[in-house]
Structures are given as C-alpha cells and as structure tokens.
Amino acid sequence: MKSIVLAILLSSFAFGYCVKIDCSIFIQTQKQKTSQSIRSSFEEVKSQMNEVKTKYEKQRDLLKDLNKKLQLRLALLQNSAKQDEEVLFLLKKFNQVKSIKNSIESER
C-alpha cells in the first residue's frame, strides 16, 4: 500500500512541470504606485516646509524690527541718563557755589 501511494506521488511530480509567471507588469505597476505615493508625500512635506519657512521669515523680520526699536530705546535711555548726570553735576556745583556765597555773607 505504501509503495502504491509512493508511486502515485512520485509519478505526479514526475509529470508536473514548472510554469513561469510573468510578474514584470505587476512589479511595474507597484513601482509606479510607490513612486506616485512618494512624490505626493514629498510634495506635501515640501509645501509644509514652505509654510514653515514663510512663518520663520515673518518672525525673523518682526524680531529684527523689535531689535531696532530696542536699540533705539536703549540709546535714548543712555542719552537721558547722561543728561541726568550732567544736571546733577551742575546742581552740585551750584550748591557748592551757593554754600561758599552763604559762608562769605555770614562772615561779614
């Protein structure tokens, strides 16, 4: 019995043959689908990058403008502080002169 089953099994393999299936069309369509998918994803990322770039440039321009204003304000504050120092110096000198004048008048 075993020999009969073995003989049938071997004969089916002996008369069988390999058939080559052409897969190039399937491979080509899958390549095109994949390529198209990658392109669309790339375009989406590219558009998002452009949006980020424009937002970055707007923010950079805003910061440049604010930096200029800050530098101007700082210069004005420094100038004001220098003028305040000059006024204080002149007031001290005025007080010294007045003190000397008062001491001279008190001696008379």
Jmol script that loads the backbone (N, CA, C; Angstrom):
load data "model"
ATOM      1  N   MET A   1       0.808  -1.167   0.000  1.00  0.00           N
ATOM      2  CA  MET A   1       0.000   0.000   0.000  1.00  0.00           C
ATOM      3  C   MET A   1       0.864   1.248   0.000  1.00  0.00           C
ATOM      4  N   LYS A   2       1.876   1.209   0.839  1.00  0.00           N
ATOM      5  CA  LYS A   2       2.781   2.347   0.885  1.00  0.00           C
ATOM      6  C   LYS A   2       3.471   2.553  -0.439  1.00  0.00           C
ATOM      7  N   SER A   3       3.803   1.474  -1.073  1.00  0.00           N
ATOM      8  CA  SER A   3       4.505   1.592  -2.347  1.00  0.00           C
ATOM      9  C   SER A   3       3.603   2.162  -3.428  1.00  0.00           C
ATOM     10  N   ILE A   4       2.311   1.853  -3.379  1.00  0.00           N
ATOM     11  CA  ILE A   4       1.375   2.390  -4.375  1.00  0.00           C
ATOM     12  C   ILE A   4       1.219   3.907  -4.189  1.00  0.00           C
ATOM     13  N   VAL A   5       1.053   4.329  -2.959  1.00  0.00           N
ATOM     14  CA  VAL A   5       0.898   5.762  -2.671  1.00  0.00           C
ATOM     15  C   VAL A   5       2.182   6.500  -3.061  1.00  0.00           C
ATOM     16  N   LEU A   6       3.297   5.874  -2.759  1.00  0.00           N
ATOM     17  CA  LEU A   6       4.579   6.480  -3.104  1.00  0.00           C
ATOM     18  C   LEU A   6       4.752   6.546  -4.607  1.00  0.00           C
ATOM     19  N   ALA A   7       4.356   5.524  -5.332  1.00  0.00           N
ATOM     20  CA  ALA A   7       4.461   5.512  -6.789  1.00  0.00           C
ATOM     21  C   ALA A   7       3.553   6.565  -7.411  1.00  0.00           C
ATOM     22  N   ILE A   8       2.343   6.743  -6.884  1.00  0.00           N
ATOM     23  CA  ILE A   8       1.422   7.763  -7.407  1.00  0.00           C
ATOM     24  C   ILE A   8       1.976   9.164  -7.133  1.00  0.00           C
ATOM     25  N   LEU A   9       2.468   9.303  -5.964  1.00  0.00           N
ATOM     26  CA  LEU A   9       3.011  10.600  -5.577  1.00  0.00           C
ATOM     27  C   LEU A   9       4.215  10.957  -6.431  1.00  0.00           C
ATOM     28  N   LEU A  10       5.121  10.035  -6.653  1.00  0.00           N
ATOM     29  CA  LEU A  10       6.296  10.287  -7.472  1.00  0.00           C
ATOM     30  C   LEU A  10       5.929  10.512  -8.935  1.00  0.00           C
ATOM     31  N   SER A  11       4.923   9.804  -9.419  1.00  0.00           N
ATOM     32  CA  SER A  11       4.539   9.982 -10.820  1.00  0.00           C
ATOM     33  C   SER A  11       3.892  11.347 -11.043  1.00  0.00           C
ATOM     34  N   SER A  12       3.156  11.851 -10.038  1.00  0.00           N
ATOM     35  CA  SER A  12       2.540  13.166 -10.211  1.00  0.00           C
ATOM     36  C   SER A  12       3.627  14.248 -10.257  1.00  0.00           C
ATOM     37  N   PHE A  13       4.666  14.091  -9.487  1.00  0.00           N
ATOM     38  CA  PHE A  13       5.769  15.048  -9.543  1.00  0.00           C
ATOM     39  C   PHE A  13       6.583  14.893 -10.821  1.00  0.00           C
ATOM     40  N   ALA A  14       6.684  13.680 -11.303  1.00  0.00           N
ATOM     41  CA  ALA A  14       7.483  13.431 -12.500  1.00  0.00           C
ATOM     42  C   ALA A  14       6.832  14.041 -13.733  1.00  0.00           C
ATOM     43  N   PHE A  15       5.493  14.013 -13.803  1.00  0.00           N
ATOM     44  CA  PHE A  15       4.821  14.570 -14.971  1.00  0.00           C
ATOM     45  C   PHE A  15       4.491  16.066 -14.834  1.00  0.00           C
ATOM     46  N   GLY A  16       4.719  16.575 -13.652  1.00  0.00           N
ATOM     47  CA  GLY A  16       4.459  18.005 -13.446  1.00  0.00           C
ATOM     48  C   GLY A  16       5.592  18.836 -14.035  1.00  0.00           C
ATOM     49  N   TYR A  17       5.291  20.078 -14.368  1.00  0.00           N
ATOM     50  CA  TYR A  17       6.332  20.946 -14.907  1.00  0.00           C
ATOM     51  C   TYR A  17       6.143  22.339 -14.303  1.00  0.00           C
ATOM     52  N   CYS A  18       7.179  23.101 -14.357  1.00  0.00           N
ATOM     53  CA  CYS A  18       7.164  24.450 -13.783  1.00  0.00           C
ATOM     54  C   CYS A  18       6.668  25.426 -14.834  1.00  0.00           C
ATOM     55  N   VAL A  19       5.860  26.331 -14.388  1.00  0.00           N
ATOM     56  CA  VAL A  19       5.358  27.373 -15.272  1.00  0.00           C
ATOM     57  C   VAL A  19       5.856  28.698 -14.712  1.00  0.00           C
ATOM     58  N   LYS A  20       6.486  29.445 -15.572  1.00  0.00           N
ATOM     59  CA  LYS A  20       6.989  30.745 -15.142  1.00  0.00           C
ATOM     60  C   LYS A  20       5.892  31.770 -15.386  1.00  0.00           C
ATOM     61  N   ILE A  21       5.557  32.483 -14.328  1.00  0.00           N
ATOM     62  CA  ILE A  21       4.537  33.525 -14.430  1.00  0.00           C
ATOM     63  C   ILE A  21       5.258  34.856 -14.581  1.00  0.00           C
ATOM     64  N   ASP A  22       4.849  35.624 -15.550  1.00  0.00           N
ATOM     65  CA  ASP A  22       5.479  36.922 -15.801  1.00  0.00           C
ATOM     66  C   ASP A  22       4.934  37.940 -14.785  1.00  0.00           C
ATOM     67  N   CYS A  23       5.812  38.404 -13.926  1.00  0.00           N
ATOM     68  CA  CYS A  23       5.416  39.346 -12.878  1.00  0.00           C
ATOM     69  C   CYS A  23       5.874  40.762 -13.185  1.00  0.00           C
ATOM     70  N   SER A  24       6.467  40.999 -14.326  1.00  0.00           N
ATOM     71  CA  SER A  24       7.025  42.317 -14.615  1.00  0.00           C
ATOM     72  C   SER A  24       5.951  43.398 -14.653  1.00  0.00           C
ATOM     73  N   ILE A  25       4.759  43.064 -15.130  1.00  0.00           N
ATOM     74  CA  ILE A  25       3.677  44.055 -15.178  1.00  0.00           C
ATOM     75  C   ILE A  25       3.247  44.414 -13.757  1.00  0.00           C
ATOM     76  N   PHE A  26       3.099  43.421 -12.912  1.00  0.00           N
ATOM     77  CA  PHE A  26       2.734  43.656 -11.520  1.00  0.00           C
ATOM     78  C   PHE A  26       3.798  44.489 -10.808  1.00  0.00           C
ATOM     79  N   ILE A  27       5.052  44.121 -11.049  1.00  0.00           N
ATOM     80  CA  ILE A  27       6.158  44.855 -10.423  1.00  0.00           C
ATOM     81  C   ILE A  27       6.178  46.297 -10.919  1.00  0.00           C
ATOM     82  N   GLN A  28       5.972  46.494 -12.202  1.00  0.00           N
ATOM     83  CA  GLN A  28       5.988  47.843 -12.772  1.00  0.00           C
ATOM     84  C   GLN A  28       4.857  48.694 -12.196  1.00  0.00           C
ATOM     85  N   THR A  29       3.665  48.133 -12.080  1.00  0.00           N
ATOM     86  CA  THR A  29       2.548  48.903 -11.527  1.00  0.00           C
ATOM     87  C   THR A  29       2.786  49.239 -10.064  1.00  0.00           C
ATOM     88  N   GLN A  30       3.355  48.302  -9.332  1.00  0.00           N
ATOM     89  CA  GLN A  30       3.655  48.577  -7.924  1.00  0.00           C
ATOM     90  C   GLN A  30       4.741  49.649  -7.786  1.00  0.00           C
ATOM     91  N   LYS A  31       5.717  49.618  -8.687  1.00  0.00           N
ATOM     92  CA  LYS A  31       6.753  50.660  -8.680  1.00  0.00           C
ATOM     93  C   LYS A  31       6.129  52.025  -8.935  1.00  0.00           C
ATOM     94  N   GLN A  32       5.216  52.078  -9.906  1.00  0.00           N
ATOM     95  CA  GLN A  32       4.565  53.347 -10.229  1.00  0.00           C
ATOM     96  C   GLN A  32       3.710  53.842  -9.063  1.00  0.00           C
ATOM     97  N   LYS A  33       2.964  52.936  -8.431  1.00  0.00           N
ATOM     98  CA  LYS A  33       2.142  53.320  -7.287  1.00  0.00           C
ATOM     99  C   LYS A  33       3.016  53.840  -6.148  1.00  0.00           C
ATOM    100  N   THR A  34       4.104  53.126  -5.891  1.00  0.00           N
ATOM    101  CA  THR A  34       5.010  53.535  -4.818  1.00  0.00           C
ATOM    102  C   THR A  34       5.653  54.867  -5.140  1.00  0.00           C
ATOM    103  N   SER A  35       6.094  55.023  -6.368  1.00  0.00           N
ATOM    104  CA  SER A  35       6.715  56.274  -6.797  1.00  0.00           C
ATOM    105  C   SER A  35       5.730  57.432  -6.681  1.00  0.00           C
ATOM    106  N   GLN A  36       4.499  57.214  -7.092  1.00  0.00           N
ATOM    107  CA  GLN A  36       3.475  58.253  -7.009  1.00  0.00           C
ATOM    108  C   GLN A  36       3.172  58.593  -5.552  1.00  0.00           C
ATOM    109  N   SER A  37       3.129  57.597  -4.715  1.00  0.00           N
ATOM    110  CA  SER A  37       2.891  57.819  -3.291  1.00  0.00           C
ATOM    111  C   SER A  37       4.026  58.628  -2.666  1.00  0.00           C
ATOM    112  N   ILE A  38       5.242  58.284  -3.033  1.00  0.00           N
ATOM    113  CA  ILE A  38       6.404  59.009  -2.507  1.00  0.00           C
ATOM    114  C   ILE A  38       6.389  60.446  -3.001  1.00  0.00           C
ATOM    115  N   ARG A  39       6.069  60.660  -4.263  1.00  0.00           N
ATOM    116  CA  ARG A  39       6.020  62.022  -4.812  1.00  0.00           C
ATOM    117  C   ARG A  39       4.973  62.868  -4.099  1.00  0.00           C
ATOM    118  N   SER A  40       3.792  62.289  -3.904  1.00  0.00           N
ATOM    119  CA  SER A  40       2.738  63.059  -3.234  1.00  0.00           C
ATOM    120  C   SER A  40       3.136  63.388  -1.797  1.00  0.00           C
ATOM    121  N   SER A  41       3.752  62.438  -1.113  1.00  0.00           N
ATOM    122  CA  SER A  41       4.217  62.696   0.250  1.00  0.00           C
ATOM    123  C   SER A  41       5.309  63.761   0.247  1.00  0.00           C
ATOM    124  N   PHE A  42       6.192  63.683  -0.715  1.00  0.00           N
ATOM    125  CA  PHE A  42       7.267  64.672  -0.817  1.00  0.00           C
ATOM    126  C   PHE A  42       6.695  66.065  -1.072  1.00  0.00           C
ATOM    127  N   GLU A  43       5.724  66.170  -1.960  1.00  0.00           N
ATOM    128  CA  GLU A  43       5.107  67.465  -2.259  1.00  0.00           C
ATOM    129  C   GLU A  43       4.407  68.027  -1.019  1.00  0.00           C
ATOM    130  N   GLU A  44       3.770  67.157  -0.265  1.00  0.00           N
ATOM    131  CA  GLU A  44       3.108  67.600   0.964  1.00  0.00           C
ATOM    132  C   GLU A  44       4.132  68.129   1.967  1.00  0.00           C
ATOM    133  N   VAL A  45       5.207  67.401   2.144  1.00  0.00           N
ATOM    134  CA  VAL A  45       6.266  67.843   3.062  1.00  0.00           C
ATOM    135  C   VAL A  45       6.886  69.138   2.558  1.00  0.00           C
ATOM    136  N   LYS A  46       7.078  69.237   1.256  1.00  0.00           N
ATOM    137  CA  LYS A  46       7.659  70.446   0.679  1.00  0.00           C
ATOM    138  C   LYS A  46       6.764  71.659   0.928  1.00  0.00           C
ATOM    139  N   SER A  47       5.459  71.482   0.753  1.00  0.00           N
ATOM    140  CA  SER A  47       4.541  72.604   0.991  1.00  0.00           C
ATOM    141  C   SER A  47       4.527  72.992   2.469  1.00  0.00           C
ATOM    142  N   GLN A  48       4.591  72.016   3.338  1.00  0.00           N
ATOM    143  CA  GLN A  48       4.657  72.308   4.776  1.00  0.00           C
ATOM    144  C   GLN A  48       5.954  73.039   5.119  1.00  0.00           C
ATOM    145  N   MET A  49       7.044  72.636   4.499  1.00  0.00           N
ATOM    146  CA  MET A  49       8.328  73.313   4.721  1.00  0.00           C
ATOM    147  C   MET A  49       8.262  74.758   4.243  1.00  0.00           C
ATOM    148  N   ASN A  50       7.604  74.997   3.116  1.00  0.00           N
ATOM    149  CA  ASN A  50       7.458  76.365   2.618  1.00  0.00           C
ATOM    150  C   ASN A  50       6.635  77.207   3.586  1.00  0.00           C
ATOM    151  N   GLU A  51       5.574  76.619   4.149  1.00  0.00           N
ATOM    152  CA  GLU A  51       4.781  77.339   5.138  1.00  0.00           C
ATOM    153  C   GLU A  51       5.621  77.685   6.363  1.00  0.00           C
ATOM    154  N   VAL A  52       6.396  76.723   6.831  1.00  0.00           N
ATOM    155  CA  VAL A  52       7.256  76.961   7.989  1.00  0.00           C
ATOM    156  C   VAL A  52       8.292  78.035   7.664  1.00  0.00           C
ATOM    157  N   LYS A  53       8.820  77.988   6.461  1.00  0.00           N
ATOM    158  CA  LYS A  53       9.825  78.976   6.050  1.00  0.00           C
ATOM    159  C   LYS A  53       9.231  80.382   6.030  1.00  0.00           C
ATOM    160  N   THR A  54       8.012  80.522   5.495  1.00  0.00           N
ATOM    161  CA  THR A  54       7.397  81.857   5.463  1.00  0.00           C
ATOM    162  C   THR A  54       7.091  82.347   6.879  1.00  0.00           C
ATOM    163  N   LYS A  55       6.625  81.460   7.743  1.00  0.00           N
ATOM    164  CA  LYS A  55       6.380  81.850   9.139  1.00  0.00           C
ATOM    165  C   LYS A  55       7.679  82.257   9.818  1.00  0.00           C
ATOM    166  N   TYR A  56       8.748  81.502   9.557  1.00  0.00           N
ATOM    167  CA  TYR A  56      10.056  81.828  10.124  1.00  0.00           C
ATOM    168  C   TYR A  56      10.529  83.194   9.644  1.00  0.00           C
ATOM    169  N   GLU A  57      10.379  83.473   8.341  1.00  0.00           N
ATOM    170  CA  GLU A  57      10.830  84.753   7.799  1.00  0.00           C
ATOM    171  C   GLU A  57      10.023  85.911   8.383  1.00  0.00           C
ATOM    172  N   LYS A  58       8.707  85.723   8.546  1.00  0.00           N
ATOM    173  CA  LYS A  58       7.889  86.762   9.166  1.00  0.00           C
ATOM    174  C   LYS A  58       8.338  87.021  10.599  1.00  0.00           C
ATOM    175  N   GLN A  59       8.570  85.945  11.341  1.00  0.00           N
ATOM    176  CA  GLN A  59       9.006  86.071  12.733  1.00  0.00           C
ATOM    177  C   GLN A  59      10.376  86.734  12.799  1.00  0.00           C
ATOM    178  N   ARG A  60      11.258  86.366  11.892  1.00  0.00           N
ATOM    179  CA  ARG A  60      12.595  86.959  11.863  1.00  0.00           C
ATOM    180  C   ARG A  60      12.519  88.452  11.565  1.00  0.00           C
ATOM    181  N   ASP A  61      11.692  88.835  10.597  1.00  0.00           N
ATOM    182  CA  ASP A  61      11.534  90.255  10.268  1.00  0.00           C
ATOM    183  C   ASP A  61      10.949  91.026  11.453  1.00  0.00           C
ATOM    184  N   LEU A  62       9.977  90.418  12.126  1.00  0.00           N
ATOM    185  CA  LEU A  62       9.393  91.057  13.301  1.00  0.00           C
ATOM    186  C   LEU A  62      10.444  91.249  14.390  1.00  0.00           C
ATOM    187  N   LEU A  63      11.252  90.227  14.610  1.00  0.00           N
ATOM    188  CA  LEU A  63      12.292  90.320  15.628  1.00  0.00           C
ATOM    189  C   LEU A  63      13.355  91.347  15.252  1.00  0.00           C
ATOM    190  N   LYS A  64      13.674  91.466  13.966  1.00  0.00           N
ATOM    191  CA  LYS A  64      14.626  92.499  13.537  1.00  0.00           C
ATOM    192  C   LYS A  64      14.081  93.884  13.830  1.00  0.00           C
ATOM    193  N   ASP A  65      12.794  94.082  13.535  1.00  0.00           N
ATOM    194  CA  ASP A  65      12.158  95.371  13.785  1.00  0.00           C
ATOM    195  C   ASP A  65      12.151  95.679  15.290  1.00  0.00           C
ATOM    196  N   LEU A  66      11.774  94.680  16.091  1.00  0.00           N
ATOM    197  CA  LEU A  66      11.764  94.877  17.534  1.00  0.00           C
ATOM    198  C   LEU A  66      13.173  95.138  18.076  1.00  0.00           C
ATOM    199  N   ASN A  67      14.162  94.496  17.497  1.00  0.00           N
ATOM    200  CA  ASN A  67      15.545  94.705  17.929  1.00  0.00           C
ATOM    201  C   ASN A  67      15.995  96.134  17.623  1.00  0.00           C
ATOM    202  N   LYS A  68      15.612  96.657  16.442  1.00  0.00           N
ATOM    203  CA  LYS A  68      15.941  98.043  16.107  1.00  0.00           C
ATOM    204  C   LYS A  68      15.294  99.010  17.094  1.00  0.00           C
ATOM    205  N   LYS A  69      14.018  98.754  17.399  1.00  0.00           N
ATOM    206  CA  LYS A  69      13.322  99.610  18.356  1.00  0.00           C
ATOM    207  C   LYS A  69      13.967  99.535  19.738  1.00  0.00           C
ATOM    208  N   LEU A  70      14.370  98.356  20.120  1.00  0.00           N
ATOM    209  CA  LEU A  70      15.022  98.174  21.413  1.00  0.00           C
ATOM    210  C   LEU A  70      16.358  98.919  21.455  1.00  0.00           C
ATOM    211  N   GLN A  71      17.130  98.827  20.379  1.00  0.00           N
ATOM    212  CA  GLN A  71      18.408  99.540  20.320  1.00  0.00           C
ATOM    213  C   GLN A  71      18.194 101.048  20.394  1.00  0.00           C
ATOM    214  N   LEU A  72      17.168 101.550  19.710  1.00  0.00           N
ATOM    215  CA  LEU A  72      16.847 102.975  19.756  1.00  0.00           C
ATOM    216  C   LEU A  72      16.444 103.386  21.169  1.00  0.00           C
ATOM    217  N   ARG A  73      15.601 102.597  21.794  1.00  0.00           N
ATOM    218  CA  ARG A  73      15.175 102.885  23.175  1.00  0.00           C
ATOM    219  C   ARG A  73      16.357 102.868  24.119  1.00  0.00           C
ATOM    220  N   LEU A  74      17.241 101.921  23.953  1.00  0.00           N
ATOM    221  CA  LEU A  74      18.429 101.837  24.798  1.00  0.00           C
ATOM    222  C   LEU A  74      19.313 103.066  24.615  1.00  0.00           C
ATOM    223  N   ALA A  75      19.483 103.499  23.376  1.00  0.00           N
ATOM    224  CA  ALA A  75      20.292 104.690  23.110  1.00  0.00           C
ATOM    225  C   ALA A  75      19.653 105.924  23.735  1.00  0.00           C
ATOM    226  N   LEU A  76      18.330 106.034  23.634  1.00  0.00           N
ATOM    227  CA  LEU A  76      17.632 107.162  24.247  1.00  0.00           C
ATOM    228  C   LEU A  76      17.772 107.148  25.767  1.00  0.00           C
ATOM    229  N   LEU A  77      17.667 105.976  26.364  1.00  0.00           N
ATOM    230  CA  LEU A  77      17.826 105.865  27.815  1.00  0.00           C
ATOM    231  C   LEU A  77      19.247 106.222  28.248  1.00  0.00           C
ATOM    232  N   GLN A  78      20.240 105.803  27.486  1.00  0.00           N
ATOM    233  CA  GLN A  78      21.625 106.144  27.812  1.00  0.00           C
ATOM    234  C   GLN A  78      21.849 107.650  27.697  1.00  0.00           C
ATOM    235  N   ASN A  79      21.280 108.248  26.655  1.00  0.00           N
ATOM    236  CA  ASN A  79      21.404 109.691  26.471  1.00  0.00           C
ATOM    237  C   ASN A  79      20.717 110.428  27.616  1.00  0.00           C
ATOM    238  N   SER A  80      19.541 109.962  27.998  1.00  0.00           N
ATOM    239  CA  SER A  80      18.803 110.575  29.103  1.00  0.00           C
ATOM    240  C   SER A  80      19.586 110.448  30.406  1.00  0.00           C
ATOM    241  N   ALA A  81      20.191 109.291  30.643  1.00  0.00           N
ATOM    242  CA  ALA A  81      20.989 109.096  31.859  1.00  0.00           C
ATOM    243  C   ALA A  81      22.198 110.021  31.864  1.00  0.00           C
ATOM    244  N   LYS A  82      22.811 110.194  30.723  1.00  0.00           N
ATOM    245  CA  LYS A  82      23.964 111.099  30.640  1.00  0.00           C
ATOM    246  C   LYS A  82      23.543 112.535  30.929  1.00  0.00           C
ATOM    247  N   GLN A  83      22.387 112.951  30.394  1.00  0.00           N
ATOM    248  CA  GLN A  83      21.896 114.302  30.658  1.00  0.00           C
ATOM    249  C   GLN A  83      21.545 114.473  32.132  1.00  0.00           C
ATOM    250  N   ASP A  84      20.973 113.426  32.748  1.00  0.00           N
ATOM    251  CA  ASP A  84      20.661 113.494  34.177  1.00  0.00           C
ATOM    252  C   ASP A  84      21.938 113.637  35.005  1.00  0.00           C
ATOM    253  N   GLU A  85      22.994 112.939  34.608  1.00  0.00           N
ATOM    254  CA  GLU A  85      24.282 113.073  35.306  1.00  0.00           C
ATOM    255  C   GLU A  85      24.810 114.494  35.189  1.00  0.00           C
ATOM    256  N   GLU A  86      24.689 115.082  34.004  1.00  0.00           N
ATOM    257  CA  GLU A  86      25.153 116.457  33.803  1.00  0.00           C
ATOM    258  C   GLU A  86      24.359 117.428  34.670  1.00  0.00           C
ATOM    259  N   VAL A  87      23.034 117.241  34.736  1.00  0.00           N
ATOM    260  CA  VAL A  87      22.198 118.107  35.567  1.00  0.00           C
ATOM    261  C   VAL A  87      22.579 117.957  37.032  1.00  0.00           C
ATOM    262  N   LEU A  88      22.788 116.726  37.502  1.00  0.00           N
ATOM    263  CA  LEU A  88      23.205 116.509  38.887  1.00  0.00           C
ATOM    264  C   LEU A  88      24.553 117.163  39.176  1.00  0.00           C
ATOM    265  N   PHE A  89      25.469 117.055  38.236  1.00  0.00           N
ATOM    266  CA  PHE A  89      26.782 117.683  38.404  1.00  0.00           C
ATOM    267  C   PHE A  89      26.634 119.188  38.533  1.00  0.00           C
ATOM    268  N   LEU A  90      25.826 119.774  37.637  1.00  0.00           N
ATOM    269  CA  LEU A  90      25.624 121.226  37.690  1.00  0.00           C
ATOM    270  C   LEU A  90      24.915 121.651  38.971  1.00  0.00           C
ATOM    271  N   LEU A  91      23.956 120.842  39.443  1.00  0.00           N
ATOM    272  CA  LEU A  91      23.285 121.158  40.703  1.00  0.00           C
ATOM    273  C   LEU A  91      24.245 121.103  41.886  1.00  0.00           C
ATOM    274  N   LYS A  92      25.140 120.129  41.904  1.00  0.00           N
ATOM    275  CA  LYS A  92      26.137 120.031  42.970  1.00  0.00           C
ATOM    276  C   LYS A  92      27.056 121.245  42.949  1.00  0.00           C
ATOM    277  N   LYS A  93      27.486 121.626  41.746  1.00  0.00           N
ATOM    278  CA  LYS A  93      28.360 122.796  41.636  1.00  0.00           C
ATOM    279  C   LYS A  93      27.619 124.064  42.076  1.00  0.00           C
ATOM    280  N   PHE A  94      26.357 124.175  41.694  1.00  0.00           N
ATOM    281  CA  PHE A  94      25.552 125.318  42.098  1.00  0.00           C
ATOM    282  C   PHE A  94      25.411 125.367  43.617  1.00  0.00           C
ATOM    283  N   ASN A  95      25.165 124.202  44.219  1.00  0.00           N
ATOM    284  CA  ASN A  95      25.038 124.141  45.677  1.00  0.00           C
ATOM    285  C   ASN A  95      26.358 124.489  46.354  1.00  0.00           C
ATOM    286  N   GLN A  96      27.475 124.060  45.791  1.00  0.00           N
ATOM    287  CA  GLN A  96      28.779 124.403  46.357  1.00  0.00           C
ATOM    288  C   GLN A  96      29.019 125.909  46.282  1.00  0.00           C
ATOM    289  N   VAL A  97      28.712 126.493  45.126  1.00  0.00           N
ATOM    290  CA  VAL A  97      28.892 127.938  44.961  1.00  0.00           C
ATOM    291  C   VAL A  97      27.978 128.692  45.923  1.00  0.00           C
ATOM    292  N   LYS A  98      26.734 128.244  46.053  1.00  0.00           N
ATOM    293  CA  LYS A  98      25.792 128.901  46.963  1.00  0.00           C
ATOM    294  C   LYS A  98      26.265 128.758  48.404  1.00  0.00           C
ATOM    295  N   SER A  99      26.803 127.609  48.740  1.00  0.00           N
ATOM    296  CA  SER A  99      27.320 127.396  50.088  1.00  0.00           C
ATOM    297  C   SER A  99      28.485 128.336  50.372  1.00  0.00           C
ATOM    298  N   ILE A 100      29.365 128.466  49.394  1.00  0.00           N
ATOM    299  CA  ILE A 100      30.503 129.384  49.565  1.00  0.00           C
ATOM    300  C   ILE A 100      29.985 130.816  49.703  1.00  0.00           C
ATOM    301  N   LYS A 101      29.016 131.184  48.903  1.00  0.00           N
ATOM    302  CA  LYS A 101      28.444 132.535  48.953  1.00  0.00           C
ATOM    303  C   LYS A 101      27.801 132.792  50.312  1.00  0.00           C
ATOM    304  N   ASN A 102      27.067 131.785  50.824  1.00  0.00           N
ATOM    305  CA  ASN A 102      26.422 131.929  52.137  1.00  0.00           C
ATOM    306  C   ASN A 102      27.461 132.042  53.252  1.00  0.00           C
ATOM    307  N   SER A 103      28.535 131.302  53.135  1.00  0.00           N
ATOM    308  CA  SER A 103      29.564 131.360  54.181  1.00  0.00           C
ATOM    309  C   SER A 103      30.272 132.717  54.139  1.00  0.00           C
ATOM    310  N   ILE A 104      30.475 133.278  52.943  1.00  0.00           N
ATOM    311  CA  ILE A 104      31.102 134.603  52.832  1.00  0.00           C
ATOM    312  C   ILE A 104      30.185 135.655  53.421  1.00  0.00           C
ATOM    313  N   GLU A 105      28.896 135.560  53.133  1.00  0.00           N
ATOM    314  CA  GLU A 105      27.933 136.528  53.654  1.00  0.00           C
ATOM    315  C   GLU A 105      27.805 136.413  55.166  1.00  0.00           C
ATOM    316  N   SER A 106      27.903 135.214  55.676  1.00  0.00           N
ATOM    317  CA  SER A 106      27.795 135.044  57.134  1.00  0.00           C
ATOM    318  C   SER A 106      29.023 135.567  57.863  1.00  0.00           C
ATOM    319  N   GLU A 107      30.151 135.573  57.197  1.00  0.00           N
ATOM    320  CA  GLU A 107      31.371 136.098  57.811  1.00  0.00           C
ATOM    321  C   GLU A 107      31.316 137.619  57.885  1.00  0.00           C
ATOM    322  N   ARG A 108      30.596 138.266  57.050  1.00  0.00           N
ATOM    323  CA  ARG A 108      30.544 139.737  57.051  1.00  0.00           C
ATOM    324  C   ARG A 108      29.716 140.238  58.133  1.00  0.00           C
TER     325      ARG A 108
END
end "model"
wireframe off; spacefill off
backbone 0.3
color backbone group
